[in-house]
């Protein structure tokens, strides 16, 4: 199952790492410095003193990822409305 997480902050990042560790085909939509850090270093999650790192495709352009089976929107409410158009097929 192809899962895209739109927003790779605290919630999206946690979901991305955990889903990837569970075997899902995960990709991320992020922006700016955070996007570059994910591309260069993978998505890093610090949990209970343990450092978890997973590498997955990350982009700022949803169209680059193609069709997805599931899209998880992990944005703040004011960002979600601005982003809704980018999710259209």
C-alpha positions as CSV (number, residue, x, y, z in Angstrom):
1,X,0.0,0.0,0.0
2,X,1.4,3.4,-1.0
3,X,0.9,5.9,1.8
4,X,1.7,9.6,1.5
5,X,2.0,11.8,4.5
6,X,1.3,15.5,3.8
7,X,3.2,17.3,6.5
8,X,6.3,15.8,8.1
9,X,6.2,17.7,11.4
10,X,5.8,16.0,14.8
11,X,2.6,14.0,14.0
12,X,3.4,13.3,10.4
13,X,7.0,12.5,11.2
14,X,6.0,10.0,13.9
15,X,3.5,8.3,11.6
16,X,6.0,8.2,8.7
17,X,8.7,6.5,10.8
18,X,6.3,4.0,12.4
19,X,4.5,3.1,9.2
20,X,7.8,2.6,7.4
21,X,9.2,0.5,10.2
22,X,6.0,-1.6,9.8
23,X,6.7,-2.3,6.2
24,X,4.5,0.4,4.5
25,X,5.6,2.1,1.3
26,X,5.7,5.7,2.7
27,X,6.4,9.0,1.1
28,X,6.4,12.5,2.5
29,X,5.3,16.0,1.5
30,X,7.4,18.6,3.3
31,X,9.0,22.0,2.6
32,X,12.0,24.2,3.2
33,X,14.9,23.2,5.5
34,X,12.9,20.3,6.9
35,X,12.5,18.8,3.4
36,X,16.3,19.1,2.8
37,X,17.1,17.5,6.1
38,X,14.8,14.5,5.4
39,X,16.4,14.1,1.9
40,X,19.9,14.3,3.3
41,X,19.6,12.4,6.6
42,X,16.3,10.5,6.5
43,X,13.4,11.1,8.9
44,X,14.7,11.0,12.4
45,X,12.5,10.3,15.4
46,X,13.7,10.4,19.0
47,X,11.5,8.2,21.1
48,X,12.1,7.0,24.7
49,X,15.8,7.9,24.4
50,X,16.1,5.8,21.1
51,X,17.0,7.4,17.8
52,X,14.9,5.9,14.9
53,X,15.8,6.9,11.4
54,X,14.0,5.9,8.2
55,X,14.7,6.9,4.6
56,X,11.8,7.5,2.3
57,X,10.9,9.7,-0.7
58,X,10.2,13.3,0.2
59,X,9.2,16.2,-2.0
60,X,7.4,19.5,-1.9
61,X,5.3,18.7,-5.0
62,X,2.6,16.0,-4.5
63,X,2.4,15.4,-8.3
64,X,5.9,13.9,-8.2
65,X,4.7,11.0,-6.2
66,X,1.9,9.8,-8.5
67,X,-1.2,8.1,-7.3
68,X,-1.4,7.0,-3.7
69,X,-3.6,4.4,-1.9
70,X,-3.9,6.6,1.2
71,X,-3.0,10.2,2.0
72,X,-2.7,11.3,5.6
73,X,-3.0,15.0,6.1
74,X,-0.9,15.9,9.2
75,X,-1.1,19.7,9.0
76,X,-2.4,22.4,11.3
77,X,-6.0,23.4,10.6
78,X,-5.1,26.7,8.8
79,X,-2.6,24.9,6.6
80,X,-4.9,22.0,5.7
81,X,-7.4,24.3,3.9
82,X,-4.7,26.0,1.9
83,X,-3.4,22.6,0.9
84,X,-6.6,20.9,-0.1
85,X,-6.3,21.8,-3.8
86,X,-2.9,20.2,-4.0
87,X,-4.5,16.8,-3.1
88,X,-6.9,16.8,-6.0
89,X,-6.2,14.1,-8.6
